[in-house]
């Protein structure tokens, strides 16, 4: 996946000192990333997003009071917000657990602490959900695209208090390579492959899917204790990674679980008793 990119930085039309400071900070952070080739800070003036893309098609990060938004085109921004997470947290108050929470609870219910490695951070909502629900979890949120990594991590930070923020690590890397370098860290590896297929290519998930490499589906990873996969029910990922697919007739989103007996050893045997 070639994720080397240029980027433009600017503010909302109505700007202030805080937004200008965020642009300066972003310039410093993005300059340190190997995959960001050139950064251009531009004066927004009163130009619309569409007008900015008529002048230049380079990806654009716009800093607003609500957080940074990333545009690959003029139509649909990528940014962090809680939308579906709020719904899931509300459902949990009614004792209706999301599937991912149920699966994590199954493998981690007896663990005083564990590491949750989100290999495909994307919008960051699953990482945020696990971070908020499982107080004993340390989250490693990995995103390969440097600009998506930046806007989602910066946006999520706004919703985290100091103590919670200490339990999440934002990583800009290919999860296959990172996991192989840090096998001792990986208790539970989570891969969300829903970006292989999306019902509406004009929505935010569709925009994200265009920037997501699907060749990673074929790569087999083995450095984990538990592997949870989320994918479209027709996805070849379940077969490629030899994951047991959990059939859900009411939705096109399926989950799968695989247990690495070699990594667990006596710990797995004890769990079954």
C-alpha positions, 0 to 999 in steps of 0.5 A: 500500500503506497500511503506516501502523501502530500497534505494541505492544512487550513482553518475554518472560515471563522478562525481564531488563535486556537485554530492557528495553533492547531495548524502549527502543531499539526505541521510539526507532528505530520512533518515527523511522519515518514509517509508525509512527503510535503505539507502546505499551510494555506490561507482559507480566506472565505473559500469553500472546500469545493473551491479549494479543491478546484485549485488543488486536489491534494488532501486537505485537513481543515481545523475547526472548533469541533476538531480536524476534518480530512478531505480527500475530495470536496464531498465527504470529510473523515473525522472522529465523532461518537455517532454509533458509539453513543447508540451502543452505550445507550443500548448497554444501559438496557442490558443489550450488549454489542457483539464486539463487547460480548466477544471481548467480555468472553475472552477477557472476563477473568483477566485483571488486565489485557491488551486490545490491538485494533489493527484497523482503527479506521474511524476509531469507534471500536477502539473508543468503545472498548476503552470506555467499557473495559477499564482493565484494557490497554488499547493499541489503535493502529492505522496505516494511512498517516492522515487518517491516523492523525485526524482520528487520533486527534479527534478522539483525544478531545473525548478522553480524560487524562486517566483514560488517555493513558490507556490508549496508544495511537500508532501509524503503521501496517498492523501486520508489521507492527504485530510481528515486531511486538508479539509480546504485546498482543493479547487480543487482535481485532480486525475490522474489514467492513471497508472491503464492501460498503453499501453507499460509496458516497458516505463517510465509510465509503470515503474511508474504504477508498483509502483502505488497502484490501490486500491485507486480507490475505496476510495471515497473522499468528502473533496473538492469543485471540483474534476477532474479525469483523467483516461483510458476511461474504468476505473471504477474510474469514476463510483466509484467516481461518476464523470461525464465522459467527452467522447473524441472519439479521445483518450483513455484518458478521464477526469471527473468533479464533483462539491461538492455543499455542500462545495460550497454553495452560491458560486456555485449558484453565479457562475451559475448566 
